[in-house]
């Protein structure tokens, strides 16, 4: 066994077991995850560059969408390159410092996305329910303030959890039964009672997962009521198309996150947790660009202008 060749008790390294229990799957996982990671890079970079180059997309919606794309790029890059290296090679180690950095940034970026999705739903609420006041309410300076608040809240929350997690004494076993450093997986290595950590994690997860989800659903509930009063069929289709895409993104991100963070580490089987984490670290960031642009007329017209067809 490869794991037997690694000094797992070394204080300088962790061993990321990942999917070592299924060695026959690792080659397949490498190809599939590399494909999704490539889609994430290409799709999100496309949105960022297009939104920057086309002046017609210099609106609050595409400003926040560019933030989301940059966020997804950073979020998936915080974990996936290391995972691909581990899948390809025999040694599946990560340094202690590398684990700390990975934990901090993955948690910070995940929390930021929760808040940013609330901001995006508020933008859509104002656009549909208060269109005459849209330019006043969504002033560029206010949009930048909302974006900064999203990033600051995410990185502040991560600083708290990362500190609490790495202050917990760990047993000699340094084998993390996961493919990246995540709070629930690291808490399982502790030699002491971690109920305080688990309670803190659940409370803050409720603040940054449940409350944002309630606010998002409330915004789209108000949007749905306003849309049903519309007389224009074209307007209905456009609003439902845009808001439907947003709700799909919300579902793909929040449902897996709730499965992991709204219950104690012992609540999920470890294998189940890995597959759920694969979904929100690999699949969701790669699908977001497709969901937002596939039926988006503004994006299609921007592409035509960019290549000179319009």
Secondary structure as the mmCIF struct_conf table of DSSP 4:
data_model
#
loop_
_struct_conf.conf_type_id
_struct_conf.id
_struct_conf.beg_label_comp_id
_struct_conf.beg_label_asym_id
_struct_conf.beg_label_seq_id
_struct_conf.end_label_comp_id
_struct_conf.end_label_asym_id
_struct_conf.end_label_seq_id
TURN_TY1_P TURN_TY1_P1 UNK A 2 UNK A 2
HELX_RH_3T_P HELX_RH_3T_P1 UNK A 3 UNK A 5
BEND BEND1 UNK A 6 UNK A 6
TURN_TY1_P TURN_TY1_P2 UNK A 8 UNK A 9
TURN_TY1_P TURN_TY1_P3 UNK A 11 UNK A 12
STRN STRN1 UNK A 13 UNK A 16
TURN_TY1_P TURN_TY1_P4 UNK A 18 UNK A 19
HELX_RH_3T_P HELX_RH_3T_P2 UNK A 20 UNK A 22
HELX_RH_AL_P HELX_RH_AL_P1 UNK A 23 UNK A 53
HELX_RH_3T_P HELX_RH_3T_P3 UNK A 55 UNK A 57
BEND BEND2 UNK A 59 UNK A 59
HELX_RH_AL_P HELX_RH_AL_P2 UNK A 60 UNK A 77
TURN_TY1_P TURN_TY1_P5 UNK A 78 UNK A 79
HELX_RH_AL_P HELX_RH_AL_P3 UNK A 80 UNK A 88
BEND BEND3 UNK A 89 UNK A 90
STRN STRN2 UNK A 93 UNK A 95
HELX_RH_AL_P HELX_RH_AL_P4 UNK A 96 UNK A 129
HELX_RH_3T_P HELX_RH_3T_P4 UNK A 131 UNK A 133
HELX_RH_AL_P HELX_RH_AL_P5 UNK A 134 UNK A 137
TURN_TY1_P TURN_TY1_P6 UNK A 138 UNK A 138
HELX_RH_AL_P HELX_RH_AL_P6 UNK A 140 UNK A 167
BEND BEND4 UNK A 168 UNK A 168
STRN STRN3 UNK A 170 UNK A 170
BEND BEND5 UNK A 172 UNK A 172
STRN STRN4 UNK A 175 UNK A 176
BEND BEND6 UNK A 177 UNK A 180
HELX_RH_AL_P HELX_RH_AL_P7 UNK A 183 UNK A 187
TURN_TY1_P TURN_TY1_P7 UNK A 188 UNK A 189
STRN STRN5 UNK A 190 UNK A 190
BEND BEND7 UNK A 191 UNK A 192
HELX_RH_AL_P HELX_RH_AL_P8 UNK A 195 UNK A 205
HELX_RH_PI_P HELX_RH_PI_P1 UNK A 206 UNK A 210
HELX_RH_AL_P HELX_RH_AL_P9 UNK A 211 UNK A 228
TURN_TY1_P TURN_TY1_P8 UNK A 229 UNK A 229
HELX_RH_AL_P HELX_RH_AL_P10 UNK A 233 UNK A 261
BEND BEND8 UNK A 262 UNK A 263
HELX_RH_3T_P HELX_RH_3T_P5 UNK A 265 UNK A 267
BEND BEND9 UNK A 268 UNK A 268
HELX_RH_AL_P HELX_RH_AL_P11 UNK A 270 UNK A 278
HELX_RH_PI_P HELX_RH_PI_P2 UNK A 279 UNK A 283
HELX_RH_AL_P HELX_RH_AL_P12 UNK A 284 UNK A 293
TURN_TY1_P TURN_TY1_P9 UNK A 294 UNK A 295
HELX_RH_AL_P HELX_RH_AL_P13 UNK A 297 UNK A 307
TURN_TY1_P TURN_TY1_P10 UNK A 308 UNK A 308
#
